[in-house]
Amino acid sequence: MENIKISIVSENKEWVENLSRAISALKPKWLINKYSTIQNAQESAVSIHAIVVDSDLPKNEITNLFLFLQTNSPATAKFLWIDVNNRNLIKELVTDFNGIPPQCIWKQQSESIISEAIFRTVFFENWLTTKQIRKVLVQMRDIPTIPFVYLKLMSLIDDPCSSAEDIAATVAEDPSLCAKMLKLANSAIIGLREPVSSPFEAVMQLGVERIKALTISSNFVSQFDNQKVPWFSIDRFWNHSIMTASFSRWIAMAKTKDVKLADSSFTAGLLHDVGILLIAANIPQAFNDCLSSSIANNIPLWQAEKSLLGFNHAEIAACLLSSWGLPLAILEAIAAHHNPGIAFSTTFSPLTAVHIANQFSNENQNYPNLCGDLKIDKDYLTKMNCLAYLDEWKKMCVSPQLNTKDQKPDSPQEPIQNLKMKSQNDVTI
């Protein structure tokens, strides 16, 4: 990634210099432009890859700049340097933004953490080539906004003084999220021995990473308007997502024993299909056309989407979520879970786990795989040194009652089959 141009806009000269040094230490060949006013920055904004704006600058100028970039340079990554405790300003400039919101970077964060966030976003843009997708996202009207609860959770995670009680209190601010969290914690697929009755207990049992994933996914589901696509079963969607997420985590733990990687796999599994909600809710006729094409040609939905729209549901979801600051490994898993051959990772990753888990979940729920046959990419799994484990992992996922809690975390107490939806007549994912 050479010839990358970054603009930093702030009157805080000391911070600008510190951030510039941090970016240069990470990527010495990147060109950094420094501005004290938005007007000067906007004159050259179209040709840059990322822009970082200080929230202390005039609000109307910040909004106008981001709207200008959204129209004239949708591939430019937008960052807002803001105090995490300034909830009103976050609401005005981020959660209520009319389009793809800027990615928040906190004034409480170090410059090195901020520079890494900028690198991740620019890398993702270059990997997936998202210009066309971003143009489509801008035209969509029913796009979930980044929930404030998620932003607050991210800040708490970065704060060494925060506690599980703080995280539970934040989740409790959102009754809908709190209910989903308790439902998940008490579900058969999580398989806790004792029932969970409070947000604090749920946080302790599920862990912060899974709470974050639940926050994002529930935001997509809660904003989905089923009236636009009445044949779409949101319950089946949710069931499939939870199952894929849990399978992904089990597979990752079985292969690596790495809890952090397993948690990332859970997050990616839970979010892997949210792009279907984006397309179905915003361009339902195009979604129906894709579905008809997949039926007529007996190809998977994602291939029909790619042919007719120029992108698929996995790619558009990853593109939107990249602006929410998700880690690269999770974005890669979401974007490439149907087509892992395009991956940039060269070892076992959340992508590997989700690619396998998605297929196991489809088979386990008797899904028709949205018309085409979704096959596991055996060439990819051979490169990841995973092909020999498929039968073992499938048995673990399909018959988890054979496993004990000592063998893997979250082992369900009862068969996964009990989680199947009663109706098999809906269009499924």
C-alpha positions in Angstrom: 0.0 0.0 0.0 2.1 2.8 -1.3 1.1 6.4 -2.2 -1.5 6.5 0.5 -2.6 10.0 1.5 -4.0 10.9 4.9 -5.4 14.2 6.1 -5.5 15.3 9.7 -7.7 18.3 10.5 -7.4 19.9 14.0 -6.3 23.1 15.7 -4.5 21.0 18.3 -1.0 21.1 16.8 0.5 18.9 19.4 -1.9 16.1 18.8 -1.6 16.5 15.0 2.2 16.1 15.3 1.9 13.1 17.6 -0.6 11.3 15.4 1.6 12.1 12.3 4.6 10.5 14.0 2.6 7.4 15.0 1.3 7.0 11.4 4.8 7.5 10.0 6.2 4.9 12.4 3.7 2.4 11.2 3.8 3.3 7.5 6.8 5.5 6.7 5.9 6.0 3.0 2.4 7.4 3.6 1.8 11.0 2.8 0.3 13.1 5.7 -1.5 16.4 5.1 -2.1 18.6 8.1 -4.8 21.3 8.3 -6.2 23.5 11.0 -9.4 24.3 9.2 -12.0 22.2 7.4 -12.2 24.6 4.5 -8.6 24.0 3.6 -8.9 20.3 4.1 -11.9 20.0 1.8 -10.1 21.5 -1.1 -8.0 18.4 -1.5 -10.2 15.9 0.2 -11.3 14.0 -2.9 -7.8 12.7 -3.6 -7.1 11.3 -0.2 -7.6 7.8 1.3 -8.6 8.8 4.8 -9.3 11.9 6.8 -9.2 12.4 10.5 -11.3 15.3 11.9 -11.3 16.9 15.4 -14.8 17.1 16.8 -13.8 20.5 18.4 -14.1 22.1 15.0 -17.5 23.7 14.1 -20.2 21.0 13.9 -21.9 22.2 10.8 -18.5 22.3 8.9 -17.8 18.7 10.0 -21.2 17.5 8.8 -20.8 19.3 5.5 -17.4 17.9 5.0 -18.5 14.3 5.6 -21.5 14.8 3.3 -19.3 16.2 0.7 -17.0 13.2 0.9 -19.9 10.8 0.9 -21.1 12.2 -2.5 -17.8 13.0 -4.2 -15.3 10.5 -2.7 -17.3 7.6 -1.0 -14.1 5.5 -0.8 -12.4 8.0 1.5 -12.4 6.7 5.1 -13.8 9.2 7.6 -12.6 9.4 11.2 -13.9 11.6 14.0 -11.6 12.3 17.0 -14.1 12.8 19.8 -14.5 12.4 23.6 -16.4 9.2 24.3 -18.3 10.9 27.1 -19.8 13.6 24.8 -22.9 11.6 24.0 -24.9 14.5 22.5 -22.1 15.3 20.0 -21.7 11.6 19.1 -25.4 11.4 18.4 -25.3 14.5 16.2 -22.2 13.6 14.2 -22.2 9.8 14.2 -25.4 7.9 15.1 -27.7 10.5 13.4 -25.5 11.0 10.4 -27.4 10.6 7.1 -25.3 8.0 5.4 -22.3 5.9 6.3 -21.1 7.5 9.6 -17.5 8.4 10.4 -15.5 6.0 12.5 -15.0 7.2 16.0 -11.6 7.4 17.5 -11.5 8.5 21.1 -9.6 11.4 22.6 -8.9 9.0 25.4 -6.9 6.7 23.1 -3.2 6.8 22.3 -2.0 8.0 19.0 -0.6 4.5 18.3 -4.0 2.9 18.7 -5.6 5.5 16.4 -2.9 5.0 13.8 -3.6 1.3 13.8 -7.3 1.9 13.3 -6.5 4.1 10.3 -4.2 1.4 8.8 -6.9 -1.3 9.2 -9.5 0.7 7.4 -7.2 1.8 4.6 -5.9 -1.8 4.2 -9.5 -3.1 4.0 -10.5 -0.5 1.4 -7.5 -1.5 -0.8 -8.2 -5.3 -0.4 -11.9 -5.4 -1.2 -12.1 -2.4 -3.6 -15.2 -1.0 -2.2 -15.9 2.1 -4.2 -19.0 0.6 -6.0 -20.3 -0.8 -2.8 -20.0 2.5 -0.9 -21.9 4.3 -3.7 -24.7 1.8 -3.2 -24.6 2.1 0.6 -25.0 5.9 0.3 -28.2 5.4 -1.7 -29.7 3.0 0.9 -32.1 4.5 3.3 -32.5 1.7 5.9 -29.0 1.4 7.1 -28.5 0.5 10.7 -26.6 3.3 12.6 -23.8 2.4 14.9 -25.4 2.0 18.3 -24.1 4.2 21.1 -24.1 1.2 23.4 -21.4 -0.3 21.1 -19.4 2.8 21.1 -19.5 3.0 24.9 -18.5 -0.7 25.2 -15.5 0.0 23.0 -14.4 2.8 25.2 -14.9 0.7 28.3 -12.8 -2.1 26.9 -10.0 0.4 26.2 -10.2 1.8 29.8 -8.1 -0.3 32.2 -10.2 1.1 35.1 -13.5 -0.3 33.8 -15.2 -3.4 35.2 -17.7 -6.0 34.3 -20.2 -4.0 36.4 -19.6 -1.0 34.1 -20.2 -3.1 31.0 -23.3 -4.7 32.4 -24.7 -1.2 33.4 -24.1 0.0 29.8 -25.9 -3.0 28.3 -28.8 -2.5 30.7 -29.3 1.0 29.2 -30.8 -0.8 26.1 -33.7 -3.0 27.2 -33.9 -4.7 23.8 -30.3 -5.6 23.8 -30.4 -6.7 27.4 -33.3 -9.1 26.7 -31.4 -10.6 23.7 -28.3 -11.0 25.8 -30.2 -12.8 28.6 -31.9 -15.0 26.0 -28.7 -15.9 24.3 -27.0 -16.7 27.7 -29.8 -19.0 28.6 -30.1 -20.7 25.2 -29.4 -24.4 24.7 -26.6 -23.6 22.2 -24.6 -21.7 25.0 -25.4 -24.5 27.5 -24.8 -22.9 30.8 -25.5 -25.2 33.8 -27.2 -22.5 35.8 -29.8 -20.0 34.5 -28.6 -16.4 34.0 -31.0 -13.7 35.4 -29.0 -10.4 35.4 -26.9 -8.4 32.9 -23.9 -8.8 35.1 -24.2 -12.6 35.1 -24.6 -12.6 31.3 -21.5 -10.4 30.9 -19.5 -12.7 33.1 -20.7 -15.9 31.3 -20.6 -14.6 27.7 -17.6 -12.3 27.8 -17.1 -8.8 26.4 -16.4 -9.9 22.8 -19.7 -11.8 22.4 -21.6 -8.9 24.1 -20.1 -6.6 21.4 -21.1 -8.9 18.6 -24.6 -9.2 20.0 -24.9 -5.4 20.2 -24.1 -5.0 16.5 -26.2 -7.9 15.3 -29.3 -7.0 17.3 -29.1 -3.5 15.9 -29.4 -4.9 12.4 -32.3 -7.1 13.3 -34.2 -4.5 15.3 -34.1 -2.0 12.4 -35.1 -4.6 9.8 -38.6 -3.8 8.3 -40.2 -7.2 7.7 -43.1 -5.6 5.8 -40.9 -4.9 2.8 -40.1 -8.5 2.4 -42.9 -10.4 4.3 -41.7 -13.8 3.1 -38.4 -13.3 4.9 -38.1 -15.0 8.3 -36.1 -12.9 10.7 -36.4 -15.7 13.3 -34.8 -18.2 11.0 -32.1 -15.6 10.1 -31.3 -15.1 13.8 -31.3 -18.8 14.6 -28.9 -19.5 11.7 -26.6 -16.6 12.8 -26.5 -17.8 16.5 -25.8 -21.3 15.4 -23.1 -20.3 12.9 -21.5 -18.1 15.6 -21.4 -20.9 18.2 -20.1 -23.4 15.7 -17.4 -21.0 14.6 -16.2 -20.5 18.2 -16.1 -24.3 18.9 -14.2 -25.0 15.7 -11.7 -22.2 16.5 -11.2 -23.5 20.0 -10.8 -27.1 18.8 -8.1 -26.0 16.3 -6.2 -23.4 18.2 -7.2 -23.3 21.9 -6.9 -19.5 21.4 -9.8 -17.8 23.2 -9.3 -14.4 21.5 -9.4 -16.0 18.1 -12.4 -18.1 19.1 -14.3 -14.9 20.3 -13.5 -13.2 17.0 -14.8 -16.2 15.2 -18.0 -16.0 17.2 -18.4 -12.3 16.2 -17.8 -13.0 12.6 -20.2 -15.9 12.6 -22.9 -13.8 14.2 -22.5 -11.0 11.6 -21.7 -13.1 8.5 -25.1 -12.7 6.9 -26.2 -9.2 8.0 -25.6 -8.1 4.4 -28.7 -10.0 3.4 -30.8 -7.8 5.7 -29.2 -4.7 4.0 -30.0 -5.8 0.5 -33.5 -7.2 1.3 -34.6 -4.1 3.2 -33.2 -1.5 0.9 -33.5 -3.0 -2.6 -36.1 -5.7 -2.2 -36.8 -6.0 -6.0 -33.1 -6.5 -6.7 -33.0 -9.0 -3.9 -35.9 -10.9 -5.5 -34.2 -10.8 -8.9 -31.1 -12.3 -7.3 -33.1 -15.0 -5.7 -34.9 -15.8 -9.0 -31.6 -15.9 -10.8 -30.1 -18.3 -8.2 -33.2 -20.6 -8.6 -33.2 -20.5 -12.4 -29.4 -21.1 -12.7 -29.0 -23.3 -9.6 -26.3 -21.2 -8.2 -25.8 -19.9 -4.6 -27.4 -16.5 -3.8 -24.1 -14.8 -3.3 -23.0 -15.6 -6.9 -26.3 -14.3 -8.3 -25.8 -11.1 -6.3 -22.3 -10.7 -7.6 -23.5 -11.2 -11.2 -26.5 -8.8 -11.0 -25.4 -6.2 -8.4 -21.6 -6.3 -8.8 -21.2 -7.3 -5.1 -22.6 -9.8 -2.7 -24.2 -9.7 0.7 -21.0 -10.7 2.4 -19.0 -7.9 0.8 -21.5 -5.1 1.4 -21.8 -6.1 5.1 -18.1 -6.0 5.6 -17.8 -2.7 3.9 -20.4 -1.1 6.2 -18.9 -2.7 9.3 -15.4 -1.5 8.4 -16.6 2.0 9.1 -17.6 0.8 12.6 -14.0 -0.1 13.4 -14.2 -3.9 13.5 -10.9 -5.8 13.4 -9.5 -6.9 10.0 -9.8 -10.6 10.8 -13.5 -10.2 11.5 -14.1 -8.1 8.4 -12.2 -10.7 6.3 -14.3 -13.5 7.7 -17.5 -11.7 6.9 -16.5 -10.6 3.4 -15.0 -13.9 2.2 -17.0 -16.6 4.1 -18.4 -17.8 0.8 -15.3 -17.3 -1.2 -12.2 -17.8 1.1 -9.9 -18.0 -1.9 -9.7 -14.2 -1.9 -8.5 -14.1 1.7 -5.3 -12.2 2.7 -4.7 -14.3 5.8 -2.5 -17.4 5.3 -3.1 -19.3 8.5 -6.2 -20.5 10.4 -8.4 -17.4 11.2 -12.0 -16.5 11.9 -12.6 -16.8 8.2 -11.7 -20.5 8.3 -14.0 -21.2 11.2 -16.9 -19.3 9.7 -16.6 -20.8 6.3 -16.9 -24.3 7.8 -19.5 -23.4 10.5 -21.8 -21.7 7.9 -22.0 -25.0 6.0 -22.5 -27.1 9.1 -25.3 -24.8 10.2 -27.0 -25.0 6.8 -26.8 -28.7 6.8 -27.9 -29.0 10.5 -31.0 -26.9 9.9 -31.9 -28.5 6.6 -31.6 -25.2 4.8 -31.9 -25.3 1.0 -28.7 -23.1 0.9 -30.7 -20.5 -1.0 -31.0 -22.5 -4.1 -27.4 -23.3 -5.0 -25.2 -25.9 -3.4 -22.8 -24.2 -1.0 -19.7 -26.4 -0.9 -16.8 -26.1 1.5 -13.7 -25.0 -0.3 -11.5 -28.0 0.2 -8.5 -26.4 -1.6 -8.6 -23.6 0.9 -9.0 -25.9 3.9 -6.0 -28.0 2.7 -3.9 -24.8 2.7 -5.1 -24.1 6.2 -4.3 -27.7 7.3 -7.9 -28.2 8.3 -9.4 -30.7 5.8 -8.5 -33.7 7.9 -10.5 -32.4 10.9 -13.8 -31.8 9.1 -15.5 -35.0 10.1 -14.4 -34.5 13.7 -15.7 -30.9 13.8 -18.9 -31.8 12.1 -19.6 -34.5 14.8 -18.8 -31.9 17.5 -21.2 -29.4 16.1 -24.1 -31.6 15.0 -23.9 -33.8 18.1 -22.6 -31.4 20.9 -24.3 -33.5 23.6 -21.4 -36.0 23.1 -19.0 -33.4 24.4 -18.4 -32.3 27.9 -17.7 -28.8 29.3 -14.2 -29.9 30.1 -13.6 -30.6 26.4 -14.7 -27.2 25.0 -16.3 -24.0 26.4 -20.0 -23.3 25.9 -20.8 -26.9 25.2 -24.6 -27.2 24.9 -26.4 -29.4 27.3 -28.8 -30.7 24.6 -28.7 -31.5 20.9 -28.5 -28.6 18.5 -31.4 -30.2 16.6 -33.7 -28.9 19.3 -33.0 -25.3 18.1 -34.4 -25.8 14.7 -37.3 -23.6 13.7 -40.6 -25.5 13.3 -41.4 -24.2 9.8 -39.1 -25.2 7.0 -41.2 -23.4 4.3 -39.7 -20.0 4.6 -37.0 -18.7 2.3 -33.9 -19.2 4.4 -30.2 -18.2 4.5 
